Structures are given as structure tokens and as C-alpha cells.
Amino acid sequence: MGQLNELQIKAAAPRDKEYLLADGDGLYLRVRPTGKVWVYRYKQFGKEAKLTLGHYPVVSLAAARKKARAEAEKRADGIDPREARRVEEERERVSRLNTFELTARAWHAQAKKDQEWSDGYAVKVMRHLELHIFPWIGALAMEAIAPTEVVRCLHRIKERGHLETAQRVREAVQHVFQYAVDVGTLGAGQNFVNKRTGGLPAPRARHYAAITDPQKLGQLLRDIQAYSGNVITRAALQLSPLLFQRPGQLRLAHWEDVNLDQAVWRCPPEKMKLREWKKRDSRTPTHLVPLPTQAVAILRDLLPLTGPTGPIFKSMAKRSEKTRYMSDNTVNSALRTLGYDTKEQITGHGFRATARTLIRELLGWDREVIERHLAHVSDEELGGSYDRTTHFEQRRRMIQVWADLLDHLAAGKPVGPVRDLRQTDPVPQELKECFASFASAENGEGFLAEA
């Protein structure tokens, strides 16, 4: 058969199945019901290989012949046309990531998908890069960035007193450079960013501010009772030490999650501090929080205002979906209004440390029971996999005794050693007897529970 001509090509009608029209020297026109495509066919290592050269009429007959001759020349030079195309496509893809910012955004999108970051965390990572890195080296080609330029970016952050932010930014930059190596933008030897880049000192470990002195806690509780601000904020303040759950978990609570008759708050995984995949895993259990009678009373008072459905702690600004809940800074702001330093004295998250410490010291409760109430997994080897106990009934007794103790402290009454109440039901009268005598620290007895 001779070479094709334009009339033959235009007259080639589609059939039920695709078919080929040969032009010669390995060039074919593939006729499909969906259109016509030029194909270059050849044999590589005894097997047939095919390479598409474009759609007709976008690629004309003359252009298709020129492309076919170019592929034949590659074969004459010992080059596999398909492999050559793959290398060229990879080179073009890499060339599209030729600046730090483009590489960083590609890494960020992939990392968010692979590591299943929460939306909030993903925004924070990108914001750090946008503020502290992109303005200085974002437009530079990856291979053109000098180590000193990265170091200067990190030192700018450190010199403003934000050492932890500098550490986080360096970690992100380190991941971006490694991603550039992985996708071929950089050679492995060109990646100079590591954990020592910038010579940043390790940030000091700082725990959340918390009050662990019973008398000071009693004063804080009295100040909370006297809080004259928004009633929803006041309820959140009152519940924070009573339940000592994470502030984010508390502010996202819904009335549908609470059963006041059964005195239990069911916290679904999606509102807990968990990895994103675990939040979506149907096997992740709901965290059950027993409610002491004091908490039930607070919630019943709040029910007519924000219930019976939706967020318990609603925002007063109802401009959008994001303002359905009170701000994550509301409790801390209220504490500052009461005159407390949330960095040095007490913070919303610090109520967890307050309860964790005093329940052990004053009430002698088992550590494992407290940890379960804090939604911590067992720290034993493989504990998270095999130890799935919730200690719910023990926690119900514990939190009622704890709530009664807080009432006792708020009333300004002295606190003495308390016997172990783990196996008893909470009876207010027993608490009164337990707190009847005050053992001062000067006598060496302190606040520790009797063994």
C-alpha cells in the first residue's frame, strides 16, 4: 500500500472498532469512533511498541511524517523513543517546580494528602512559609538558594523571640528541600538543610500554666463564680476545672452529645485531638465523659439559652459557619479579665494539669483512671492496641468526688489528708468528715493522701 493522502484521511470513517491506516516507515493513522490519532509503531527488544504523535487534524499529515522521521532517527542512534519521551516529560514536570515557592506548595499539597493533616494545621504550615520564607527566597530557583539565605530567614524569626516558630519553619524548609530531591529538582548533594541548619538552640520545654495549690485554686474558683461577663463564657469557665477536658473539645460540644438525665457527655472522635485518619476510622471509640451533678446543673441552666440542639457554647457573632462556636481564646481571655496571667498562672488547658495533680495528691485516685478521663491511652507497651478499658464507673465516682472537693475549696474551707475513696460511692457527708481537720504543711503532712 502507498502513502496516505489528505483525501484518504478525511474519508476514513469510524467503525465499531478502531482500525489503522498505514502511511509507511512506522507511521499509522488510528481511526477511532472518538477521532483520529497519529501513531508511530516500532519494535524494541523484539516487542511491538507504540508512541502517539498527536490528533488529526491538529497534527497534519506532513507534521506527522516529520515527527515519525525524528523518532526513527532516535532509534538509529540506539535511543528508545518511548524512554526518551518519558525523560522529557519528567524534565518538563521538574522545570515547573523551578522556584522554592512552587516546590514548597507542591510539597505542601502532597504532604496534606499523604499525612492527612487537618485543615487548621495545613493552613498554619503554609502561613509560616508565606510569612517567613517566601518573601526572601520564594522566587529563587532551588539550586540557586545559598545556605546563608535560609539561615538569615531563620534568624529573623529567632531574633523576634519566636524560637519555636523558627524550629517549625526550619522543619518545613527541610521537608521542601527533601521533596525537591525526591522529584528531581535538586541533586541529593545539593540538599544542605538539616536539623543543625541555623544553629537554633532547642526551645525550652514549657508546660501549660496551671494552679496546683489548693488554696490558690479555691480563690480562682471564687473568682470564676463572681465572673460578670457573658453567661456562656461563665459556664465554660465553670466547667473547665470540673471536667478538665481539652478546651477545643469543650467549645465544640453539641447538645446532641449530652444526656443530662444519664449525666454523660459523648465526645465523638472528630472532635477529639486525634490524627485525621483516626477521626474518620469507624473503629475509633467515642470518649465518654461522666458529668458530676454540679456540671449537670450548669448545663441545665444553659439549656434554655443555647439548646436544645447545636453548639452548647455558641458564639454571639453569628456571621458565618466559623462563628457558630465561641472562640478558642474565649476561656483564656476571661481568665485574663479576672486578673490571671495565662502564661504564668493558669490557662484553659492548664485545668487538666490542675486536676491531674490534685486528684492524685488529695484524693489518691489511681493514675490509670485519671489518664483515661484525660483521653490518654495506656503508656504500657502496646497499650493503645490491646488495653481498651475505659474505667467509666470508676471515673464517674472520681469526678463526683473531685467536683465536691472543688465546692469545698471554693467555700474557703481548709483541706487535710483525704483517705482513698476509689472504692466508695461519692457521699458529700463523707467528704465533710474527710476535710474536717486541716493538716498544715508546716507539720510535714502537706496535702498528700494517706496510703
C-alpha positions as CSV (number, residue, x, y, z in Angstrom):
1,M,0.0,0.0,0.0
2,G,1.3,3.5,-0.8
3,Q,1.4,6.5,1.4
4,L,-1.7,8.2,2.6
5,N,-3.1,11.4,1.2
6,E,-5.4,14.1,2.6
7,L,-8.5,12.7,0.8
8,Q,-8.0,9.2,2.2
9,I,-7.5,10.6,5.7
10,K,-10.6,12.8,5.5
11,A,-12.7,9.9,4.0
12,A,-11.7,7.4,6.7
13,A,-14.9,6.9,8.6
14,P,-15.1,5.5,12.1
15,R,-16.3,1.9,12.6
16,D,-17.5,-0.1,15.6
17,K,-13.9,-0.9,16.4
18,E,-10.8,1.2,15.8
19,Y,-8.5,0.4,12.8
20,L,-5.2,1.5,11.4
21,L,-4.2,3.1,8.1
22,A,-0.5,2.7,7.2
23,D,1.4,5.6,5.8
24,G,4.8,3.9,5.8
25,D,8.1,3.9,7.8
26,G,6.2,3.1,11.0
27,L,3.6,5.9,10.8
28,Y,-0.1,4.9,11.1
29,L,-3.4,6.8,11.4
30,R,-5.5,5.2,14.1
31,V,-9.2,5.8,13.3
32,R,-11.5,5.7,16.4
33,P,-15.1,6.5,17.0
34,T,-13.9,9.4,19.0
35,G,-11.4,10.7,16.5
36,K,-8.2,10.2,14.5
37,V,-4.7,9.8,16.1
38,W,-1.3,9.5,14.6
39,V,0.8,6.6,15.9
40,Y,4.4,5.6,15.4
41,R,4.9,1.8,15.7
42,Y,8.2,0.1,16.1
43,K,9.8,-3.0,17.7
44,Q,12.0,-2.8,20.8
45,F,13.7,-5.9,22.1
46,G,11.5,-8.0,19.8
47,K,8.3,-6.5,21.2
48,E,6.0,-4.0,19.5
49,A,5.9,-0.5,20.9
50,K,3.7,2.4,20.1
51,L,4.1,6.2,20.5
52,T,1.3,8.6,19.9
53,L,2.2,11.7,17.8
54,G,-0.9,13.8,18.1
55,H,-4.5,14.1,16.9
56,Y,-5.5,14.8,13.3
57,P,-6.2,17.5,12.0
58,V,-4.3,19.4,14.8
59,V,-1.2,17.5,13.6
60,S,-1.3,17.5,9.8
61,L,0.0,14.6,7.6
62,A,3.2,16.5,6.9
63,A,3.8,17.2,10.6
64,A,3.1,13.6,11.5
65,R,5.7,12.4,8.9
66,K,8.3,14.8,10.3
67,K,7.7,13.6,13.9
68,A,7.9,9.9,12.7
69,R,11.3,10.6,11.0
70,A,12.6,12.2,14.2
71,E,11.6,9.1,16.2
72,A,13.2,6.9,13.6
73,E,16.5,8.9,13.9
74,K,16.5,8.3,17.7
75,R,16.2,4.6,17.1
76,A,19.1,4.7,14.6
77,D,21.1,6.3,17.4
78,G,20.2,3.5,19.8
79,I,17.6,5.5,21.8
80,D,14.2,4.1,22.7
81,P,11.7,6.8,21.7
82,R,9.3,5.9,24.5
83,E,12.0,6.2,27.1
84,A,13.2,9.5,25.6
85,R,9.7,10.9,25.8
86,R,9.3,9.8,29.4
87,V,12.6,11.5,30.3
88,E,11.5,14.7,28.5
89,E,8.1,14.7,30.3
90,E,9.8,14.3,33.6
91,R,12.2,17.1,32.8
92,E,9.3,19.4,31.9
93,R,7.5,18.5,35.1
94,V,10.5,19.3,37.2
95,S,11.0,22.5,35.3
96,R,7.6,23.6,36.5
97,L,8.9,23.4,40.1
98,N,11.9,25.6,39.4
99,T,11.4,28.0,42.4
100,F,11.3,27.4,46.1
101,E,7.7,28.7,46.4
102,L,6.4,26.4,43.7
103,T,8.3,23.4,45.2
104,A,7.0,24.2,48.6
105,R,3.4,24.4,47.5
106,A,3.7,21.1,45.7
107,W,5.2,19.5,48.8
108,H,2.5,21.0,51.0
109,A,-0.3,19.6,48.8
110,Q,1.3,16.2,48.7
111,A,2.0,16.2,52.5
112,K,-1.5,17.2,53.3
113,K,-2.8,14.3,51.3
114,D,-0.3,11.7,52.5
115,Q,-0.1,12.7,56.1
116,E,-3.8,13.6,56.4
117,W,-3.2,16.9,58.0
118,S,-6.2,18.7,59.5
119,D,-7.2,21.8,57.6
120,G,-6.1,24.0,60.5
121,Y,-2.6,22.5,60.7
122,A,-2.2,22.7,56.9
123,V,-3.1,26.4,57.0
124,K,-0.6,27.0,59.8
125,V,2.3,25.3,57.9
126,M,1.7,27.3,54.7
127,R,1.2,30.5,56.6
128,H,4.6,30.1,58.3
129,L,6.2,29.7,54.9
130,E,4.3,32.7,53.4
131,L,5.3,35.0,56.3
132,H,8.9,33.9,56.9
133,I,10.3,32.3,53.8
134,F,8.6,33.2,50.5
135,P,9.3,37.0,50.7
136,W,13.0,36.3,50.7
137,I,13.7,33.1,48.8
138,G,10.3,32.1,47.3
139,A,11.2,33.3,43.8
140,L,14.7,31.8,43.7
141,A,15.4,28.6,41.8
142,M,16.0,25.7,44.2
143,E,19.6,25.1,43.1
144,A,20.4,28.9,43.4
145,I,19.5,29.2,47.1
146,A,22.6,29.6,49.3
147,P,22.7,28.2,52.8
148,T,23.2,31.6,54.3
149,E,19.9,32.8,52.8
150,V,18.0,30.1,54.6
151,V,19.9,30.8,57.8
152,R,19.1,34.5,57.7
153,C,15.4,33.7,57.3
154,L,15.5,31.5,60.4
155,H,17.5,34.1,62.4
156,R,15.0,36.8,61.6
157,I,12.3,34.7,63.4
158,K,14.6,33.8,66.3
159,E,15.6,37.5,66.9
160,R,12.0,38.4,67.3
161,G,11.8,36.0,70.2
162,H,9.9,33.2,68.4
163,L,12.4,30.3,68.7
164,E,9.7,27.6,68.5
165,T,8.3,29.1,65.3
166,A,11.9,29.2,63.9
167,Q,12.2,25.5,64.7
168,R,8.9,24.7,62.9
169,V,9.8,26.8,59.9
170,R,13.2,25.0,59.6
171,E,11.4,21.7,59.7
172,A,9.1,22.7,56.9
173,V,12.1,24.0,54.8
174,Q,13.9,20.8,55.4
175,H,10.9,18.8,54.0
176,V,10.7,21.1,51.0
177,F,14.4,20.5,50.1
178,Q,14.0,16.8,50.6
179,Y,10.9,16.9,48.3
180,A,13.0,18.7,45.7
181,V,15.5,15.9,45.8
182,D,12.7,13.3,45.6
183,V,11.2,14.8,42.5
184,G,14.5,15.6,40.8
185,T,14.6,19.4,41.1
186,L,17.8,19.1,43.2
187,G,20.6,16.6,43.4
188,A,21.0,14.7,46.7
189,G,24.3,16.5,47.3
190,Q,22.6,19.9,46.9
191,N,20.3,19.4,49.9
192,F,22.1,21.3,52.7
193,V,19.1,21.8,55.1
194,N,19.2,19.6,58.2
195,K,18.4,19.8,61.9
196,R,21.5,21.8,62.6
197,T,20.8,24.5,60.0
198,G,20.8,27.9,61.6
199,G,22.3,26.7,64.8
200,L,19.0,27.2,66.6
201,P,19.0,26.3,70.3
202,A,16.4,23.8,71.4
203,P,13.4,25.7,72.7
204,R,12.7,25.5,76.4
205,A,10.1,23.0,77.3
206,R,7.2,24.9,78.8
207,H,4.1,23.3,80.3
208,Y,0.7,24.9,80.3
209,A,0.3,27.3,83.2
210,A,-1.6,25.6,86.0
211,I,-2.6,26.1,89.6
212,T,-1.8,23.1,91.9
213,D,-2.0,24.8,95.3
214,P,-5.4,24.1,96.8
215,Q,-5.8,27.5,98.5
216,K,-5.0,29.3,95.3
217,L,-7.3,27.1,93.3
218,G,-10.1,27.9,95.8
219,Q,-9.5,31.6,95.2
220,L,-9.7,31.0,91.4
221,L,-13.0,29.2,91.8
222,R,-14.4,32.0,93.8
223,D,-13.3,34.5,91.1
224,I,-15.0,32.4,88.4
225,Q,-18.2,32.4,90.4
226,A,-18.0,36.1,90.5
227,Y,-17.4,36.5,86.8
228,S,-19.9,39.0,85.5
229,G,-19.3,38.6,81.7
230,N,-21.2,36.6,79.2
231,V,-23.2,33.8,80.7
232,I,-22.0,31.3,78.1
233,T,-18.4,32.2,78.8
234,R,-19.1,31.9,82.5
235,A,-20.5,28.4,82.0
236,A,-17.4,27.4,80.0
237,L,-15.2,28.7,82.8
238,Q,-17.1,26.8,85.5
239,L,-17.0,23.5,83.5
240,S,-13.3,23.7,82.6
241,P,-12.0,22.7,86.1
242,L,-14.9,20.4,86.7
243,L,-14.5,18.2,83.6
244,F,-10.8,19.0,82.7
245,Q,-11.2,18.1,79.1
246,R,-9.3,19.8,76.3
247,P,-10.6,23.4,75.7
248,G,-11.1,22.7,72.0
249,Q,-13.2,19.6,72.8
250,L,-15.3,21.6,75.3
251,R,-16.1,24.5,73.0
252,L,-17.1,22.2,70.1
253,A,-19.6,20.2,72.3
254,H,-23.1,19.9,71.0
255,W,-26.3,19.4,72.9
256,E,-26.9,16.2,70.9
257,D,-23.8,14.8,72.5
258,V,-25.0,15.3,76.1
259,N,-27.5,13.3,78.0
260,L,-28.3,15.2,81.2
261,D,-30.6,12.5,82.6
262,Q,-27.8,9.9,82.3
263,A,-25.2,12.5,83.2
264,V,-22.9,11.7,80.4
265,W,-21.2,13.6,77.6
266,R,-20.3,11.6,74.5
267,C,-17.3,13.1,72.6
268,P,-17.2,11.8,69.0
269,P,-13.7,11.1,67.5
270,E,-14.0,14.0,65.1
271,K,-14.0,16.5,68.0
272,M,-11.1,14.9,69.8
273,K,-7.3,15.5,69.5
274,L,-6.5,12.7,67.1
275,R,-4.9,12.2,63.8
276,E,-7.2,12.8,60.9
277,W,-7.3,9.2,59.7
278,K,-8.2,8.1,63.3
279,K,-11.0,10.6,63.5
280,R,-12.6,9.1,60.4
281,D,-11.9,5.5,61.4
282,S,-15.2,3.8,62.3
283,R,-13.4,1.7,65.0
284,T,-12.2,4.8,67.0
285,P,-14.4,4.8,70.1
286,T,-16.3,7.7,71.4
287,H,-14.8,9.3,74.5
288,L,-17.3,9.2,77.3
289,V,-17.2,11.9,80.0
290,P,-19.3,11.3,83.1
291,L,-20.9,14.5,84.4
292,P,-20.9,15.3,88.1
293,T,-24.1,16.8,89.5
294,Q,-22.6,20.3,89.5
295,A,-21.9,20.1,85.8
296,V,-25.4,18.9,85.0
297,A,-26.8,21.8,86.9
298,I,-24.6,24.3,85.0
299,L,-25.7,22.7,81.7
300,R,-29.4,22.7,82.6
301,D,-29.1,26.5,83.3
302,L,-27.5,27.0,79.9
303,L,-30.0,24.8,78.0
304,P,-32.8,27.5,77.5
305,L,-30.2,29.9,76.1
306,T,-28.3,27.8,73.6
307,G,-30.2,24.5,73.4
308,P,-31.8,22.1,72.7
309,T,-29.7,21.4,69.6
310,G,-26.5,22.6,68.1
311,P,-23.4,24.0,69.9
312,I,-23.6,24.4,73.6
313,F,-21.1,27.2,73.7
314,K,-22.4,29.3,70.8
315,S,-20.7,32.5,69.6
316,M,-22.6,35.7,70.0
317,A,-21.3,36.7,66.5
318,K,-23.4,34.6,64.1
319,R,-22.0,35.9,60.8
320,S,-20.8,32.6,59.3
321,E,-20.3,28.9,59.9
322,K,-16.9,29.6,61.5
323,T,-18.6,31.7,64.2
324,R,-21.0,29.0,65.4
325,Y,-18.8,28.3,68.3
326,M,-17.2,30.6,70.8
327,S,-13.6,31.5,70.0
328,D,-10.8,29.1,71.1
329,N,-9.4,32.1,73.1
330,T,-12.6,32.9,75.0
331,V,-11.7,31.0,78.2
332,N,-8.2,32.4,78.3
333,S,-9.5,35.9,77.6
334,A,-12.0,35.5,80.5
335,L,-9.2,34.4,82.8
336,R,-7.2,37.4,81.9
337,T,-10.2,39.6,82.6
338,L,-10.3,38.0,86.1
339,G,-6.7,39.2,86.6
340,Y,-4.8,35.9,85.9
341,D,-1.7,35.6,83.7
342,T,-2.5,32.8,81.2
343,K,1.2,32.3,80.5
344,E,2.4,32.1,84.1
345,Q,-0.5,31.3,86.4
346,I,-3.4,29.4,84.7
347,T,-4.7,28.7,81.2
348,G,-7.7,26.9,79.9
349,H,-5.6,23.8,79.1
350,G,-3.9,24.1,82.5
351,F,-7.0,22.9,84.3
352,R,-6.1,19.4,83.1
353,A,-2.8,19.6,84.9
354,T,-4.5,21.0,88.0
355,A,-7.0,18.1,88.2
356,R,-4.4,15.5,87.3
357,T,-2.1,16.7,90.1
358,L,-4.7,17.3,92.9
359,I,-6.8,14.2,92.3
360,R,-3.6,12.2,92.8
361,E,-2.3,14.1,95.7
362,L,-5.5,14.9,97.6
363,L,-7.8,12.0,96.6
364,G,-5.3,9.3,96.0
365,W,-7.1,8.1,92.8
366,D,-5.5,5.5,90.6
367,R,-3.3,7.1,87.9
368,E,-4.7,4.9,85.1
369,V,-8.3,6.1,85.9
370,I,-7.3,9.7,85.7
371,E,-5.4,9.2,82.4
372,R,-8.5,7.6,80.8
373,H,-10.6,10.6,81.8
374,L,-8.0,12.8,80.2
375,A,-8.5,10.7,77.0
376,H,-4.9,9.5,77.2
377,V,-4.1,5.9,76.1
378,S,-2.2,3.4,78.2
379,D,1.5,4.1,78.3
380,E,2.3,0.4,78.7
381,E,3.9,-1.3,75.7
382,L,1.3,-1.9,73.1
383,G,-1.2,-0.4,75.5
384,G,-3.0,1.6,72.8
385,S,-3.6,-1.6,70.8
386,Y,-4.6,-4.0,73.5
387,D,-5.7,-2.1,76.6
388,R,-9.1,-0.6,75.7
389,T,-10.6,-0.3,79.1
390,T,-12.4,3.0,79.8
391,H,-12.8,2.8,83.7
392,F,-16.1,4.6,83.2
393,E,-17.7,3.7,86.5
394,Q,-14.5,4.5,88.4
395,R,-14.3,7.8,86.6
396,R,-17.9,8.6,87.4
397,R,-17.2,8.2,91.1
398,M,-13.9,10.0,90.8
399,I,-15.2,13.1,89.0
400,Q,-18.1,13.5,91.5
401,V,-15.6,13.4,94.4
402,W,-13.5,15.9,92.5
403,A,-16.4,18.2,92.0
404,D,-17.3,18.1,95.6
405,L,-13.7,18.9,96.5
406,L,-13.9,21.9,94.2
407,D,-17.0,23.1,96.1
408,H,-15.1,22.6,99.3
409,L,-12.2,24.7,98.1
410,A,-14.5,27.4,96.6
411,A,-16.1,27.7,100.0
412,G,-12.7,28.6,101.5
413,K,-12.6,25.6,103.8
414,P,-9.3,24.0,104.8
415,V,-8.1,20.8,103.2
416,G,-6.4,18.0,105.1
417,P,-5.3,14.5,104.1
418,V,-8.1,12.5,102.4
419,R,-8.4,8.8,102.6
420,D,-8.7,6.7,99.5
421,L,-12.2,7.0,98.1
422,R,-11.7,4.9,95.0
423,Q,-13.9,2.0,96.1
424,T,-16.7,4.1,97.7
425,D,-19.6,6.0,96.3
426,P,-19.4,9.8,96.5
427,V,-21.2,10.9,99.6
428,P,-21.0,14.6,100.5
429,Q,-21.1,13.8,104.2
430,E,-18.0,11.6,103.9
431,L,-16.2,14.5,102.3
432,K,-17.2,16.8,105.1
433,E,-15.7,14.4,107.5
434,C,-12.5,13.9,105.4
435,F,-11.9,17.6,105.2
436,A,-12.8,18.4,108.8
437,S,-9.2,18.5,110.0
438,F,-6.6,20.6,108.3
439,A,-3.0,19.3,108.3
440,S,-0.7,22.2,107.7
441,A,2.4,21.9,105.5
442,E,4.4,23.1,108.5
443,N,3.7,19.9,110.3
444,G,5.2,18.0,107.4
445,E,1.9,16.3,106.3
446,G,1.1,18.5,103.4
447,F,-1.8,17.5,101.1
448,L,-0.7,14.0,100.3
449,A,-3.3,11.3,100.6
450,E,-2.8,8.5,103.1
451,A,-1.7,5.2,101.6
